[in-house]
Amino acid sequence: MKITISQAPDYNEKEVTIGAWLANKRSSGKIAFLQLRDGTGFMQAVVAKNDIEEEVFQTAKNLTQETSIYITGKIVEDKRSAFGYEMHVTNLEVIHEAEDYPITPKEHGTEFLMDHRHLWLRSKKQHAIMKVRNEIIRATYEFFNNQGFVKVDPPILTASSAEGTTELFHTKYFDEEAYLSQSGQLYMEAAAMALGKVFSFGPTFRAEKSKTRRHLIEFWMIEPEMAFIEHEESLVIQENYVMFLIQSVLKNCKLELDVLERDISKLEKIQAPFPRITYDEAIELLKEKGFDDIEWGDDFGAPHETAIADNFDNPVFIVNYPKDIKAFYMQPHPDRDDVVLCADLIAPEGYGEVIGGSERIHDYDLMKQRYEEHGLTGPAYEWYLELRKYGSIPHSGFGLGLERTVAWLTGVEHIRETIPFPRLLNRLHP
């Protein structure tokens, strides 16, 4: 019977066949240990000379890294293995012999691995990261489906900017100006007016000339928008969502977190509700810590976010940023005209902002005023203003960056390690 490595625990003491690649091997006299991978997992196969034909044993000893094989044997429980099972081999067949595989078991530099990422993806740690990433995606759909959200797909080519920045990738849509999507939020607001609670999951593009390990040109983002939900209610939904992701990863990715040597105690102790501090309090805290490079009205950089997060074991919400450093569509604070009802969720351990969200302006006249202040004219934005014209309501939304969340939950150093297939523009700037 042909099975996958992940199915091996269900076939204990049974003979099966697995299609696999050779990740690594070692041999000692009359026994060879083959480290197999098949996409579903990693498992050791033991080839004993006395148990098989001489020709098969010699074939096993001469296998090269990444050679593809069909391997047959009995599945046996092995408590010494992290996986818990191994195969005692009775036969194997070479499908394709790999030669001079460039990523050997020795240490390689990051740049070398980046240049060979199409192959690096096969490594045990990259495999673990992708499995955690997949679990976060699966859990995202489960959470929002259970909460009554509807999945909507906004366009990737857009005629306008959600954040009011010029740092966009420009292209032509036939004879019209267009940009790669910076966010699906504006379109999701339209969807929320029709469907109540919606979420999108898709790629976003930022033409930022950043030199930090936190920023990517292309990444994936989950963006919910919620009708009749005000700012405080949105923060609770964000807390519940993040807690659901953490618990799902801890429950379903134990082996992967172990491979990545993640200190899971730091994730296990996270509990909702998350602490909340105002932007004003965050500035005061930074001043107390000796930061003299930031004043009220400045946005936070990576060192500032890390210093703030270091005061908490949980993620922390920073709320009520100055309106001048936030997007045009954010609802003003009811008691102050210089700050808006928004929040950034800062992850512990120096991973920075994982969620940004706000209550959206729902008053037509106020939004029209914002349009004038930001010079937003023409049909590319007119439809968004029109949402406030026909049955406008309080509504809120947020965006969670998938790659940065994966980096945080897996504990990897570089966010770029979480992107499976980079194009040239996906590379961090040197």
N, C-alpha and C positions, 0 to 999 in steps of 0.2 A: 504494500500500500504506500502511495506517495503522500507525504505530509509536509508541513512546514515546521521550522524550529519552534515557533510559538505553540504549536500543537503537541509537541513532544511530551509534556506532562500527562496528556490524555492517553498516551500509548506506552506507559511504563511496562517493561518486560515483554514488549512486542517488537517484532522485526518490521522495519519500515524503510522506505527510501526517501531521501531528501535531496532536492536540487540546491546546490550551494556553491559559494566561492570560498577559496582558501584564503583566510585573512592572515594566518601565520602558522608556523609549525615548528616543532622541535622533535628530535629523535634521539634515542639512546639504545644502541645495540639492537635488541630484538623487539623494540616497541617504538611507535611513532605517535605523537600527539598532534592532531590537526585541529586548528581553531577555525571553525566554520561560521559563515554568515550567509543569510538568505534573504535579507530585507526585513524579516519579521523578528530577527534576533540573532544572538551569537551562542554557539555551543561547541563544546569540545568533543572530538571523536577520537577514540583510542584504537590504534591498529596494532594488534599483537601478531608477531611473525608466526607463532605456533598455531594461530587460529585461522589463518587464511593461506591461500596459495602464494608461493614464493613470488610469482610475477606480480600479483596484486600488491604484496608488501613492498616490492621494489618501486612500483609505480607510486605508492603512497610516499615513500621516502624521497622521491625525486620531484614531487609536486612543487611548482613554483607559485609564489604569491599571486593571488587573484585568478589562478586557474579555476575554471568552472568545472564542476563534477556532479555526477549522480553518485550518492554514497548510500550504501545499504548496511543496516546493522540493527542490533537490539538496543532499545532505549533503556537506560538503567539509571535509577536514582543515585545522585551523588551529592551528599550534603556539604561537601567541601566546596562545591561550585556555587557561585552567586546565582546562577540560573537554576541549579538544583538537580540537573540531569545531564547525562552525557550519552554518547553512542558507542557501543562496542561493535566495531566494523567487521562485516563479513565479506563485503565486496565494494568495489568502486569503479566508476567509468569516467574517463576524462572526456569532457565535452569540448573544451577549447583551452589550449595551453597558453597562458600569458607569459610574455617575455619582457624582462627589464622594466618591471613596474616601478615608476619613479618614486612613489611614496613608500619607503621601506620602514620597518619597525623602529629605526633609529629616530632621534629627534630632528625635526626640521623647523626652520624659521617661519615666522608668520607670513612673510612676503612670498616665500616659496609655496606655502600651502595655499595662499590666496591665488597664486597663478595656476594652481592645479586644483581649484575648488571642485571642478567637475569630478575629480577622483577623490579629493579629500572628504567628500560627502559620504564615502564608503566607510570611513573610519568609525571606531566604536563611539567616540565622544560626539562626533557630528551626528551619527545615527541617533544617539540618546537625545541630543538637542532637538532634532526633528520630530522625535516621538513626543517629547514634551510640548513642542509647538502644536503638533496635531491634537494633543489632548486639550490644550487651551482652546483651540478652534472648536473641537467637539463640545466642550463644556459651555462655550459661548452660545452655541446654537441651543443646547439643552436649557440653559438659564433663560434666554429670551423667549424661547418657545413656551416654556412653562409659565412665564409671566404675561403671556398674551400678546407678545410683540409679533409683527409681521416683517419678514425679510423683504427689503426693497433694494434694487440695484441702481444707484445713480450713475450718470454717464462719466466716462473717464476723460473724454474730450469736452471741455467746457468753454463758455464764452466769457466767464467772469471769475474773479478771485473771491474765495470765501474769507480770507484773512486781510484783504486790502493791501497786499504787498506786491512789489514788482518782481519778486524772486520766483518767477514762474517759468516753466518750459514752454516756449512759444512754438506754435506750429500753424499750418494753414489747413482750414477745413473747406476744401474747394476754394472759393474766392473770399472766404471770411476769416477773420482772426480767431484763433482758438488756442487753448492752453491745456497741458496735461493737468488733471485734477489735483488740486491741493487739498481738497476735502469735499466730501459729498454732502456736507451739512445743509447747504441752502436748499438742495433738492429734497433732502430728507424732511425738512420743515414742511415743504409742500405735501409730501407723502403723509406726514403726521396729521395734517389738516383733513386728510381723506380717510385715514385708517386708524388714527388715535395714537397707537404706540408702534413705532417702526425701528428697525435697525438695518444698517448696511455693513458689509464687510468687503473691503476691496483695497486695491493699491492706491497710494497717494504719492505725489512727487513734490519735492522741495528743492529749488535751485539755490540752496544756501551754500555759501563758500565757508563751511565750517571746518575747523581743524580738530574737533574734539572726537573722542571715541564714542560719543553718544549719538551723533547725528548721521543720518543716511540720506542719500538722494531719493531713494525709493524705499518705501516700507508699506506695510499693510495696517489698516486701521479699522476698528469696530466703532461705529457711530450710531448710537440710539438717539431718537428724537421722540418727545413725549408730550402729547396734548394734555392740557389741564393739570400739568405738573409744574409746581413752582420750585424755586431754588433749593430750599431745605429738603423737600421731598426727593429731589434729584440726587442730593448727596447721600441719602439713605440707600437709594437704588444702586449708586456707585459702590458704596461699602459692601452691600450684599453681593454684587457681581464679583468684586475682587475677592471676597471671602470664598465664594463658590469656586472660582478659578484655583485658588490656593488649595482648598480641600480636595478638589478633583485631581490636581497634580500629585498631591501627597498620597492620595489613595491609589491612583492608577499608574503612577510612574516611579514606583519605589526603586526598581532595578535601574532605571535610567538616571535617577538622582544619585544613586550609589556609584554608577560609572563616572559621573561628573564630579564625584567627591563633594557634593553639595551638603553643607551643614544644615540639615533639615530642621534642627531645633530652632533656628531663626525664623523659619516659616511656621512651625507648629505653635509658636507662642503669639502669633498675630491674632488679634481679636477685634471685632467691631463692638462699639462704634470707634472710629478712628478719631484721634485728637484733631482739633481745628484751631488754627491761629489766624488772625487777620494779617493782611499785608503790613499794616502799621506795626503790629507786634513782631513780625518777622524782621523788619528793619531794625527795630530796637534790639532784638536778640543778636543780630549780626554786629551791631555797634558794640554791644557788650563783649562780643567775642573778638573784637579788635579789627573788624573789617572797616577800613577807611576808604574803600574804593566804590562804595555804593551810597546813594542818597535816596530820599523819598522821591518816587517818580521813575526810578531806574528799574529795569527788569532784572531778574536774578540770573546769574550764570551758574555753571556747574558747581564751582566751589561754594557758592552761597547756598544752593539747594542741599548740598551734602552737609554743610555745617548745621543747617536747620534740622535736617532729618536725623542727625546724630543725637539730638535731644530726645528722640522717641524710639521705642521698640517697634511701634506700629507705623504704617504709612501715615502721613500727616497731610491734612487739607490746609492749604494757604488760601484764604478767602478774601474777597473784596479788594481786588487790585485797582490801581488808578485807571480811569477810563482811557487816558491818553496812551497807554501802552497795551490796550486790549482792542479786540475787534469792534467794528462799528455797530454790530447788532446786539451787543450785550445790554441787558436791562439795568438802568441806573439803580443805585441803592436808594431805598425810600427816604432815608434820613440824611443822605449826603449826595451832593451832585458831582463830587470829584472821584468817586469809586463806583464800581459796578458789581452786580450780583454774579460773581463767578468764583471758580475754585480750580486750583491745580492740586492734584494728588501726587505727593512726593514719596517715592519708595525709599525704604531704608537701604543701608549699606552702600550709599553713593550712587544709586542707579537713576536718580533724578525723577523728573516728571513722567508719570505713566498715564495720567488722565488729565485732560483739560476740558472744562465744561462751564456752562453758564445758563442762567435764565435768559431767554431771548426777548428783545423789545417786541411788544405786541400792540403798542399804540401807533396808529397810522401817522399822526402828526409828528410824533417824536422820531419815528423812523425816517420820515421825509426830511426832517431837520438834519439827521445824521447823514443822509444822502448828500445834502447840500454841503455839509462840513467836509465830507470826504471826496467830493467831486464825482459821485457815482451817478452817471447819466446814461441814457440810452436804453434800448430794449434788453440788453444783457442783464440789467438789474431791475427793470421796471416790474417784471413779473413777481420778484421777491417782495417788493413794496406792496404789490397788489394783494398779497396774502393777508395783509393787515386791513384790507378794505372790505372783505366779505366774511363776516363772522369771526373776527380775530379773538384770540383767547390767550391766557397765560400759557406758556409752554417752555420747556427746557430740554437740553441735550448735552451730550458729552462725547468725547472721542478717546478711545484707549489705543495706544500704539502697541501693536502686537510684538514687534521685534524687541522693543525695550522691556516689555513685560516678560518675554521669554528669557532675555538676558538676566533679569532680576530673579526669576524663579529658578533658573538653572544655575545661577551664580557664575556665569561665564564673564570673562574680563572685557571682551570686545563685543559690542552689539553686532558688528558685522559678521561675527561667527554664526549668527542666527539666520542669515539670509542664504538660502540654498543655491541660487543661481544668479550671481551678479553679472550685470552688463558692465561695460566699462564705467558708466556713470554711477554705478552702485558703490564703487570703491570710495573709501574715505580719502579726502584730500591729504597729501603727504605733509 
